[in-house]
Amino acid sequence: MAKKTTVHSENSLQPEEKKIVAPKTVKKKSIPPAPMEDHTVPAKEKSQDIKSCSQSATEKSEQKIQPVKTRYTEAELEHFKQLIIARQSENINQLQNLRDLVLDPATGEFINENSLYSSHMAEQGTDAMEREKNYLYTQREDKFLGYLEEALLRIEDGTYGICSECIDEPKFLCKTCPLIPKERLEAVPHSQLCIELKKRQDKLRQ
């Protein structure tokens, strides 16, 4: 038998599959970023800076609350002593004058309203009021004399002029704390409080 030959036409042949090759991409050379300056501070240096800042802040606060002067000098105390002695002498004279008005020179006792010094009833009433007023003045001057004597004792022991409320813990209500300002001591030489604390006490009493 004759072999059959199969004839393949060109159309019947399938074309070879072409491989799709992606175009070659050119790799760009990556440029490394410029090195950044390291602004970070090491932990040790940070702690030292914080410590130094806290120390400086503490020193500043201590400087603010540090009293300028805690005692008056010997010369200043002598000035106040002479001032108190002058006030004391003046006070004694005033006290003697008041006592002469309210004391009976014969008995040395206070003159009462039944005294015969006034012959008229109206005058007796006026005299009684005057005697009462002079008696109160006498008590006030006598008390003031005692305050001056206590002030002289404080000068002797070196505590004169120190505010009694700020002697242990200064409150810095005035610029000379814990010392009472000179102006106040010259006006009220027996004072033991600065003007600010005195005002506070007066408000509490009201």
TORMI-141676 format. One record per residue: residue number from 1; residue in one letter; z, x, y of N, C-alpha, C in turn. Coordinates in steps of 0.02 Angstrom, whole numbers, always signed. Atoms other than C-alpha are relative to their C-alpha. Example, Ala and Ser with C-alpha at 12.3 -4.5 7.8 and 13.67 -1.06 7.14 Angstrom:
REM residues 2
1	A	+0	+45	-59	+390	+615	-225	+0	+45	+60
2	S	-3	-42	-59	+357	+684	-53	+37	-39	+55
//
This chain:
REM residues 206
1	M	+0	+41	-59	+0	+0	+0	+0	+43	+62
2	A	+3	-40	-63	-37	+59	+171	+62	-14	+42
3	K	-59	+5	-42	+113	+94	+283	-20	-29	+68
4	K	+11	+30	-66	+123	-12	+437	+31	+43	+52
5	T	-25	-41	-55	+138	+84	+590	+16	-46	+58
6	T	-21	+41	-58	+230	+7	+733	-16	+39	+63
7	V	+20	-32	-63	+162	+43	+902	+44	-29	+56
8	H	-43	+21	-55	+280	+37	+1044	-37	+9	+65
9	S	+32	-5	-65	+211	-1	+1210	+48	+31	+50
10	E	-42	-32	-51	+268	+84	+1366	+50	-48	+28
11	N	-47	+49	-28	+346	-77	+1425	+59	-13	-44
12	S	-55	+13	+47	+447	-92	+1271	+51	+54	+0
13	L	-48	-54	-2	+527	+75	+1300	+50	-12	+57
14	Q	-51	+9	-52	+692	+61	+1394	+11	+67	+35
15	P	-10	-64	-37	+715	+188	+1530	+69	+28	-13
16	E	-65	-34	+9	+850	+314	+1513	+47	-18	+57
17	E	-50	+17	-51	+1007	+265	+1602	+16	+61	+41
18	K	-14	-56	-45	+1030	+373	+1754	+73	+0	+19
19	K	-70	-6	-20	+1201	+434	+1789	+5	+3	+76
20	I	-10	+1	-73	+1261	+394	+1964	+53	+51	+18
21	V	-46	-54	-19	+1337	+547	+2038	+21	-10	+73
22	A	-26	+9	-69	+1448	+524	+2189	-14	+62	+40
23	P	+15	-59	-41	+1402	+636	+2333	+63	+43	+8
24	K	-55	-47	-6	+1507	+788	+2347	+30	-4	+70
25	T	-35	+2	-64	+1638	+774	+2481	+26	+69	+16
26	V	-23	-66	-21	+1678	+927	+2580	+73	-6	+22
27	K	-71	+1	-17	+1864	+954	+2585	+12	+39	+63
28	K	-19	-33	-62	+1925	+988	+2757	+64	+39	-9
29	K	-60	-41	+4	+2047	+1125	+2770	+55	-31	+42
30	S	-56	+30	-36	+2214	+1051	+2817	+35	+53	+42
31	I	-32	-47	-46	+2288	+1135	+2969	+75	-15	+0
32	P	-73	+13	+2	+2475	+1154	+2947	+26	-13	+71
33	P	-28	+16	-67	+2574	+1077	+3090	+37	+60	+28
34	A	-35	-56	-33	+2646	+1195	+3216	+75	-7	-13
35	P	-72	+4	+14	+2824	+1239	+3174	+39	-25	+60
36	M	-41	+29	-53	+2947	+1134	+3275	+63	+42	+9
37	E	-60	-37	-14	+3090	+1216	+3361	+61	-38	-26
38	D	-60	+30	+29	+3252	+1184	+3273	+54	-5	+53
39	H	-50	+11	-51	+3367	+1106	+3400	+67	-21	-29
40	T	-63	+21	+31	+3499	+1059	+3275	+51	+56	+6
41	V	-55	-47	-6	+3668	+1141	+3297	+38	+2	-65
42	P	-38	-4	+62	+3757	+1206	+3144	+65	-38	+6
43	A	-62	+40	+0	+3907	+1102	+3092	+59	+38	+26
44	K	-57	-41	-22	+4025	+1246	+3125	+1	+4	+77
45	E	+3	-5	-72	+3963	+1265	+3304	+16	-67	+32
46	K	-15	+66	-26	+3972	+1076	+3329	+75	-11	+3
47	S	-73	+11	+2	+4154	+1071	+3275	+35	+42	+53
48	Q	-30	-43	-51	+4193	+1218	+3390	-10	-30	+70
49	D	+15	+31	-65	+4106	+1130	+3536	+45	-60	+13
50	I	-42	+60	-6	+4200	+967	+3502	+72	+20	+14
51	K	-69	-23	-8	+4363	+1062	+3488	+11	+26	+70
52	S	-7	-28	-67	+4333	+1156	+3651	-2	-55	+52
53	C	+4	+56	-48	+4284	+994	+3740	+66	-39	+1
54	S	-63	+37	+3	+4441	+906	+3679	+56	+40	+32
55	Q	-52	-42	-30	+4547	+1054	+3730	-6	+0	+76
56	S	+9	-1	-72	+4470	+1059	+3903	+20	-67	+31
57	A	-20	+66	-25	+4495	+870	+3922	+76	-6	+2
58	T	-73	+2	+1	+4676	+889	+3870	+30	+41	+56
59	E	-25	-43	-54	+4701	+1032	+3991	-8	-34	+67
60	K	+11	+35	-63	+4625	+929	+4131	+51	-56	+10
61	S	-48	+55	-6	+4736	+780	+4092	+70	+26	+14
62	E	-66	-30	-12	+4888	+893	+4086	+5	+25	+72
63	Q	-1	-23	-69	+4838	+966	+4254	+10	-58	+48
64	K	-7	+57	-45	+4827	+792	+4329	+71	-25	+3
65	I	-67	+29	+2	+5000	+739	+4273	+54	+53	+8
66	Q	-50	-53	-9	+5084	+906	+4302	+32	-6	+68
67	P	-33	+5	-65	+5216	+887	+4437	-11	+62	+43
68	V	+10	-56	-45	+5184	+995	+4589	+64	+39	+9
69	K	-64	-32	-10	+5368	+1029	+4615	+54	-46	-29
70	T	-51	+40	+32	+5521	+971	+4519	+67	+2	+35
71	R	-62	-5	-39	+5659	+1025	+4639	-16	+23	+70
72	Y	+6	-24	-68	+5680	+1052	+4823	+31	+70	+5
73	T	-25	-68	-8	+5709	+1230	+4881	+68	+0	+34
74	E	-66	-6	-31	+5875	+1294	+4946	-4	-14	+75
75	A	+9	+12	-72	+5809	+1291	+5124	-9	-75	+14
76	E	+10	+72	-9	+5752	+1110	+5105	+65	-38	-12
77	L	-64	+33	+13	+5918	+1059	+5029	+49	+11	+58
78	E	-44	-13	-57	+6009	+1141	+5174	-20	-44	+59
79	H	+24	+45	-53	+5900	+1041	+5294	+27	-70	-11
80	F	-25	+67	+15	+5948	+879	+5207	+76	-3	+6
81	K	-73	-2	-6	+6131	+932	+5202	+22	-8	+72
82	Q	-17	+6	-71	+6138	+954	+5390	-15	-70	+27
83	L	+18	+68	-20	+6050	+788	+5412	+52	-51	-23
84	I	-50	+46	+27	+6176	+700	+5300	+67	+7	+36
85	I	-63	-12	-36	+6324	+781	+5388	-2	-33	+69
86	A	+7	+32	-65	+6257	+720	+5555	+6	-76	-6
87	R	-5	+72	+11	+6236	+544	+5486	+72	-19	-17
88	Q	-69	+13	+20	+6409	+554	+5411	+47	-2	+61
89	S	-41	-1	-61	+6488	+600	+5578	-13	-62	+43
90	E	+17	+60	-39	+6394	+459	+5665	+30	-62	-33
91	N	-27	+57	+37	+6447	+338	+5529	+76	-6	+8
92	I	-73	+1	-8	+6631	+387	+5545	+19	-28	+68
93	N	-14	+26	-68	+6628	+353	+5733	-12	-75	+4
94	Q	+14	+72	-1	+6546	+183	+5708	+53	-39	-40
95	L	-50	+33	+42	+6669	+140	+5571	+67	-6	+36
96	Q	-63	+1	-37	+6817	+185	+5681	-2	-53	+55
97	N	+7	+51	-52	+6751	+76	+5822	+6	-70	-28
98	L	-3	+66	+32	+6729	-71	+5705	+71	-16	-23
99	R	-69	+11	+23	+6903	-49	+5633	+46	-17	+59
100	D	-41	+16	-59	+6976	-52	+5807	-9	-73	+21
101	L	+13	+69	-19	+6896	-222	+5831	+31	-50	-49
102	V	-23	+48	+51	+6956	-300	+5669	+71	+14	-24
103	L	-68	-16	+21	+7124	-215	+5644	+50	-12	+57
104	D	-54	+10	-48	+7285	-262	+5731	+33	+68	+13
105	P	-28	-67	-13	+7343	-101	+5818	+75	+4	-15
106	A	-73	+0	+12	+7526	-153	+5794	+16	+6	-74
107	T	-15	+3	+72	+7520	-187	+5607	-49	+42	-42
108	G	+51	-35	+39	+7360	-98	+5554	-35	-44	-50
109	E	+32	+48	+45	+7305	-255	+5463	-57	-36	+37
110	F	+55	+37	-30	+7149	-360	+5490	+27	-60	+39
111	I	-20	+55	-43	+7168	-485	+5631	-26	-65	-30
112	N	+21	+64	+28	+7164	-663	+5563	-11	-51	+55
113	E	+18	+51	-49	+7114	-824	+5647	+61	-30	+35
114	N	-61	+25	-32	+7295	-867	+5689	+28	+47	+52
115	S	-23	-49	-49	+7308	-719	+5805	+5	-32	+69
116	L	-11	+26	-68	+7369	-751	+5983	-43	+36	+53
117	Y	+41	-37	-48	+7234	-640	+6059	-42	-47	+43
118	S	+40	+49	-38	+7137	-794	+6114	+45	-59	+18
119	S	-42	+54	-24	+7222	-926	+6219	-33	-68	-5
120	H	+36	+63	+3	+7087	-1058	+6207	-27	-12	-70
121	M	+23	+16	+68	+7034	-1150	+6047	-73	+19	-9
122	A	+71	-18	+5	+6849	-1125	+6084	-8	+75	-6
123	E	+4	-73	+4	+6877	-942	+6112	+25	+25	-67
124	Q	-25	-20	+65	+6976	-931	+5952	-54	-6	-53
125	G	+55	+9	+48	+6826	-999	+5855	-52	+55	+7
126	T	+49	-54	-12	+6709	-873	+5937	+27	+67	-24
127	D	-31	-63	+21	+6830	-732	+5907	+2	+6	-76
128	A	-2	-2	+74	+6846	-780	+5724	-68	+20	-28
129	M	+67	-18	+23	+6657	-769	+5702	-15	+74	+13
130	E	+11	-71	-16	+6652	-601	+5789	+39	+45	-47
131	R	-40	-41	+46	+6793	-535	+5682	-31	+2	-70
132	E	+32	+3	+66	+6705	-594	+5524	-62	+45	-3
133	K	+60	-41	-3	+6544	-510	+5578	+18	+74	+1
134	N	-21	-70	-3	+6632	-349	+5623	+31	+24	-66
135	Y	-28	-17	+66	+6724	-354	+5457	-55	+17	-50
136	L	+57	-13	+44	+6559	-363	+5364	-34	+66	+17
137	Y	+29	-64	-22	+6490	-219	+5468	+44	+58	-24
138	T	-46	-53	+22	+6645	-119	+5425	-9	+15	-74
139	Q	+11	-10	+72	+6618	-146	+5239	-65	+37	-13
140	R	+66	-31	+10	+6436	-98	+5254	+2	+74	+19
141	E	-4	-69	-22	+6473	+61	+5352	+44	+42	-47
142	D	-43	-34	+47	+6612	+106	+5232	-38	+17	-65
143	K	+41	-11	+60	+6493	+87	+5084	-52	+54	+13
144	F	+50	-51	-18	+6361	+190	+5174	+31	+69	+2
145	L	-35	-65	-2	+6488	+328	+5202	+10	+27	-71
146	G	-7	-21	+70	+6520	+331	+5014	-66	+25	-29
147	Y	+66	-22	+23	+6332	+346	+4980	-16	+70	+26
148	L	+13	-66	-29	+6322	+495	+5098	+42	+54	-35
149	E	-42	-48	+36	+6466	+581	+5010	-28	+16	-69
150	E	+33	-11	+65	+6378	+557	+4841	-63	+43	+8
151	A	+60	-40	-13	+6219	+629	+4917	+17	+74	+9
152	L	-22	-70	-8	+6314	+786	+4968	+18	+32	-66
153	L	-16	-26	+67	+6376	+805	+4790	-64	+16	-39
154	R	+64	-13	+34	+6197	+794	+4726	-33	+63	+28
155	I	+26	-62	-29	+6148	+932	+4846	+35	+60	-31
156	E	-38	-55	+29	+6285	+1041	+4775	-23	+16	-71
157	D	+21	-13	+69	+6226	+1019	+4595	-76	+6	-8
158	G	+72	-13	+2	+6041	+1035	+4642	-43	-57	-23
159	T	+40	+58	+22	+5986	+860	+4592	-20	-46	+58
160	Y	+16	+43	-58	+5967	+791	+4768	-76	-5	+9
161	G	+71	+11	-15	+5798	+715	+4808	-43	-14	-61
162	I	+37	+16	+60	+5747	+686	+4626	+7	-74	-14
163	C	-1	+72	+13	+5699	+505	+4590	+37	-13	-66
164	S	-40	+14	+59	+5825	+434	+4467	-40	-32	-57
165	E	+41	+31	+51	+5688	+337	+4375	-54	+47	-27
166	C	+53	-47	+20	+5570	+487	+4361	+27	+68	-22
167	I	-29	-65	+15	+5692	+627	+4322	-15	+22	-72
168	D	+16	-16	+69	+5657	+617	+4134	-75	-7	-15
169	E	+71	+12	+11	+5480	+546	+4135	-33	-21	+65
170	P	+32	+17	-64	+5381	+555	+4298	-51	-56	-7
171	K	+47	+57	+1	+5285	+396	+4337	-58	+10	+49
172	F	+54	-18	-46	+5178	+475	+4474	-23	-58	+44
173	L	+16	+54	-46	+5187	+325	+4589	-6	+26	+72
174	C	+8	-31	-65	+5197	+443	+4738	-23	+72	-11
175	K	+32	-65	+7	+5116	+611	+4772	+48	+56	-14
176	T	-49	-53	+10	+5278	+711	+4762	+41	-10	-63
177	C	-39	+17	+60	+5341	+635	+4598	+11	+63	-43
178	P	-59	+44	+2	+5471	+664	+4526	+44	+4	+62
179	L	-40	-4	-61	+5535	+709	+4700	-13	-59	+46
180	I	+7	+52	-51	+5567	+576	+4830	-31	+34	+62
181	P	+31	-31	-59	+5454	+611	+4982	+51	+15	+55
182	K	-46	-21	-53	+5538	+702	+5126	+8	-54	+53
183	E	-3	+51	-52	+5495	+563	+5248	+50	-54	-17
184	R	-47	+52	+21	+5594	+437	+5147	+72	+27	+2
185	L	-68	-28	-1	+5744	+554	+5128	+26	+9	+70
186	E	-22	-8	-69	+5748	+587	+5314	+17	-68	+31
187	A	-15	+67	-25	+5747	+399	+5347	+60	-30	-36
188	V	-56	+26	+40	+5866	+353	+5204	+27	+59	-42
189	P	-20	-62	+32	+5957	+515	+5159	+38	-8	-66
190	H	-37	+11	+63	+6059	+437	+5018	-44	-31	-54
191	S	+45	+33	+48	+5905	+365	+4930	-6	+38	-65
192	Q	+10	-29	+66	+5886	+394	+4744	-64	-26	-33
193	L	+63	+28	+26	+5719	+303	+4723	-55	+11	+51
194	C	+58	-2	-45	+5545	+328	+4794	-14	-71	+24
195	I	+12	+65	-32	+5479	+186	+4901	-35	-49	-48
196	E	+36	+44	+46	+5364	+119	+4763	+47	-32	-50
197	L	-48	+27	+49	+5504	+99	+4636	+51	-46	+35
198	K	-45	+43	-38	+5617	+26	+4770	-31	-68	+11
199	K	+35	+64	-9	+5486	-107	+4807	-2	-40	-64
200	R	+1	+35	+64	+5473	-148	+4622	+68	-31	-16
201	Q	-66	+26	+12	+5660	-169	+4608	+13	-61	+44
202	D	-10	+55	-45	+5662	-282	+4760	-37	-62	-23
203	K	+39	+56	+25	+5525	-391	+4685	+34	-33	-60
204	L	-34	+27	+59	+5622	-409	+4522	+62	-40	+19
205	R	-60	+35	-22	+5776	-464	+4617	-14	-66	+34
206	Q	+17	+62	-34	+5683	-599	+4710	-11	-58	-48
//
